[in-house]
Amino acid sequence: QVQLVESGGGLVQAGGSLRLSCAASGRTFSSYGMGWFRQAPGKEREFVAGIRWSGGWTYYADSVKGRFTISRDNTKNTVHLQMTRLKPEDTAVYYCAADMTGSGSPDKEYDYWGQGTQVTVSS
């Protein structure tokens, strides 16, 4: 069992930056692929970014490529999402998730989910 807790959300103006963090419990964090997803009101949840267990491969949605960066620290059981040049359309609840296969790719079924953190970008 893995527990995930997100933090770092908030209100920011368009063009600003935020850094989301996800703290994971459990000894096997370093073997999991990790991902960030988001869900805006009235929309389906969508993949934002993912990272392989080793950190050696990352995946991004086209809408955030070049603006967001995912990273992980396996010594601290944490994964981060650095978000820059934020846009109003980035407004959503952001969720951290763990993929037991270790891949972190967008086509995997993620096994564990956090509660989410709200990101609001004002225009």
Long-range contacts (C-beta under 8 A, 24 or more apart in sequence): 1-26, 1-112, 2-26, 2-28, 2-29, 2-32, 2-98, 2-111, 2-112, 3-112, 4-96, 4-97, 4-98, 4-112, 4-113, 4-114, 5-114, 5-115, 6-94, 6-95, 6-96, 6-114, 6-115, 6-116, 6-117, 7-117, 8-117, 9-94, 9-117, 9-118, 9-119, 10-118, 10-119, 10-120, 11-120, 11-121, 11-122, 12-86, 12-119, 12-120, 12-121, 12-122, 13-121, 13-122, 14-86, 14-87, 14-88, 14-121, 14-122, 14-123, 15-85, 15-86, 16-86, 16-121, 17-82, 17-83, 17-84, 17-85, 17-86, 18-83, 18-86, 18-119, 19-80, 19-81, 19-82, 19-83, 20-80, 20-81, 20-83, 20-94, 20-96, 20-117, 20-119, 21-78, 21-79, 21-80, 22-78, 22-79, 22-80, 22-81, 22-96, 22-114, 23-77, 23-78, 24-77, 24-78, 24-79, 24-96, 24-98, 25-77, 26-77, 29-74, 29-77, 29-98, 30-74, 31-100, 31-102, 32-98, 32-99, 32-100, 32-102, 32-104, 33-98, 33-99, 33-100, 33-101, 33-102, 33-103, 33-104, 33-105, 33-108, 34-70, 34-72, 34-79, 34-96, 34-97, 34-98, 34-99, 34-104, 35-59, 35-96, 35-97, 35-98, 35-99, 35-104, 35-106, 35-108, 35-110, 36-70, 36-79, 36-81, 36-94, 36-95, 36-96, 36-97, 37-94, 37-95, 37-97, 37-110, 38-90, 38-92, 38-93, 38-94, 38-95, 38-119, 39-92, 39-93, 39-95, 39-116, 40-89, 40-91, 40-92, 40-93, 43-92, 45-95, 47-106, 48-81, 48-94, 49-81, 50-99, 50-103, 50-104, 50-105, 50-106, 50-108, 51-79, 51-104, 52-102, 52-103, 52-104, 53-102, 53-103, 53-104, 57-104, 58-104, 59-104, 59-105, 59-106, 61-106, 63-89, 64-90, 83-119, 86-119, 86-121, 87-121, 88-121, 88-122, 88-123, 89-121, 90-119, 90-121, 91-119, 91-120, 91-121, 92-118, 92-119, 93-117, 93-118, 93-119, 94-118, 94-119
